[in-house]
Amino acid sequence: MNKLLGPILRMALSALVTPSMRRAKIRAAIYYLEMTQTARKAVMNLATVVFCVVIMAGGAVLMPLALCLFMPWQPQTKALVACAFGAVYLLAPLLVAIVLMSEKRWMRITRADVLVKNVLSKQ
C-alpha cells in the first residue's frame, strides 16, 4: 500500500503545495525589495534632514552670538537677549518633538489605524 500511496502523495504535493510555496517565495521577495527601497529612501531623507538641521543650527547659534557680542547694548540687555534665545532654543525643539512623536500622528502616517480597524471588523 505504501508503494502506491507514496507516489500519489508526492504528485499531489508537487501539484498543490509547490506552486503555492513558489508564489509565497516570490511575494516575500517582492516585499523584501520594497522594504529595502523604502529603507533606502528613508535613510536618504534622514540624511538630508540632518544636513539641513545642522546648517540651520549653525545659523541659529551664530545670529544671537553676533548680536550679543557686537551690538552696543548694556550688559543687562545682552543677558536678556541671550536668555530669550536660550529659551527659544529649549522650547522650540520640545514642541516640535511633542508634535512629531504623537502616537496618533504615527498611527495615521503608517496607516496602522486602518489596519487595526480592518482586523477588528473581520472578527
VMD Tcl script that draws the C-alpha trace (Angstrom):
set ca {
  {0.00 0.00 0.00}
  {2.90 2.37 0.82}
  {4.36 1.80 -2.63}
  {1.15 3.02 -4.23}
  {0.28 5.79 -1.77}
  {3.79 7.37 -1.68}
  {3.97 8.38 -5.37}
  {0.37 9.62 -5.30}
  {1.09 11.83 -2.28}
  {4.29 13.16 -3.90}
  {2.38 14.03 -7.08}
  {-0.36 15.76 -5.06}
  {2.27 17.63 -3.05}
  {4.09 18.79 -6.16}
  {0.83 19.76 -7.87}
  {-0.78 21.60 -4.94}
  {1.81 22.78 -2.46}
  {4.82 23.57 -4.64}
  {3.11 26.30 -6.74}
  {1.73 27.91 -3.60}
  {5.17 27.87 -1.98}
  {6.71 29.35 -5.12}
  {4.14 32.19 -5.12}
  {4.75 32.79 -1.42}
  {8.52 32.99 -2.02}
  {8.01 35.43 -4.90}
  {5.73 37.61 -2.77}
  {8.22 37.55 0.08}
  {10.99 38.61 -2.30}
  {8.84 41.45 -3.65}
  {8.04 42.65 -0.12}
  {11.71 42.45 0.81}
  {12.70 44.55 -2.22}
  {10.00 47.11 -1.45}
  {11.14 47.24 2.17}
  {14.75 47.74 1.08}
  {13.75 50.52 -1.29}
  {11.68 52.21 1.41}
  {14.52 51.95 3.92}
  {16.93 53.47 1.38}
  {14.58 56.39 0.76}
  {14.13 56.88 4.49}
  {17.89 56.97 5.09}
  {18.36 59.45 2.23}
  {15.59 61.68 3.61}
  {17.04 61.44 7.10}
  {20.50 62.42 5.85}
  {19.02 65.41 4.03}
  {17.08 66.50 7.09}
  {20.13 66.13 9.35}
  {22.22 68.20 6.93}
  {19.59 70.96 6.82}
  {19.19 70.95 10.59}
  {22.95 71.26 11.11}
  {23.11 74.23 8.72}
  {20.11 75.87 10.37}
  {21.51 75.24 13.85}
  {24.79 76.86 12.87}
  {22.95 79.94 11.67}
  {20.68 79.95 14.69}
  {23.65 79.85 17.08}
  {25.73 82.43 15.25}
  {22.94 85.02 14.94}
  {22.35 85.66 18.69}
  {26.06 85.27 19.37}
  {26.80 88.04 16.90}
  {24.02 90.17 18.37}
  {25.33 89.76 21.91}
  {28.96 90.33 21.01}
  {28.82 93.18 18.53}
  {25.80 95.29 19.46}
  {26.46 98.34 21.66}
  {23.95 97.23 24.32}
  {24.13 97.31 28.06}
  {25.21 94.03 29.72}
  {21.69 93.55 31.08}
  {20.20 93.82 27.60}
  {22.73 91.37 26.22}
  {21.89 88.93 29.02}
  {18.17 89.32 28.35}
  {18.65 88.69 24.62}
  {20.83 85.64 25.33}
  {18.27 84.24 27.78}
  {15.44 84.80 25.30}
  {17.32 82.94 22.58}
  {18.18 80.19 25.04}
  {14.51 79.78 25.95}
  {13.57 79.59 22.29}
  {16.31 77.00 21.72}
  {14.88 74.86 24.51}
  {11.16 75.26 23.86}
  {11.05 75.09 20.05}
  {12.65 71.60 19.77}
  {10.50 70.40 22.66}
  {7.31 71.48 20.91}
  {8.46 70.00 17.60}
  {9.32 66.70 19.29}
  {5.93 66.58 21.03}
  {4.11 67.15 17.75}
  {6.24 64.75 15.68}
  {6.25 61.94 18.23}
  {2.50 61.93 18.76}
  {1.18 58.35 18.77}
  {-1.99 59.42 16.96}
  {0.07 61.06 14.19}
  {2.25 57.96 13.74}
  {-0.80 55.69 13.62}
  {-2.25 57.89 10.87}
  {1.02 58.21 8.90}
  {1.77 54.47 8.93}
  {-1.90 53.64 8.35}
  {-1.81 51.35 11.35}
  {-5.19 52.73 12.39}
  {-6.72 51.41 9.14}
  {-5.05 48.04 9.71}
  {-6.43 47.83 13.25}
  {-9.93 48.78 12.03}
  {-9.78 46.15 9.27}
  {-8.59 43.43 11.63}
  {-11.19 44.26 14.26}
  {-14.05 44.48 11.76}
  {-13.33 40.99 10.35}
  {-13.82 39.26 13.69}
}
mol new
graphics top color blue
foreach p $ca { graphics top sphere $p radius 0.5 }
foreach p [lrange $ca 0 end-1] q [lrange $ca 1 end] { graphics top cylinder $p $q radius 0.2 }
display resetview
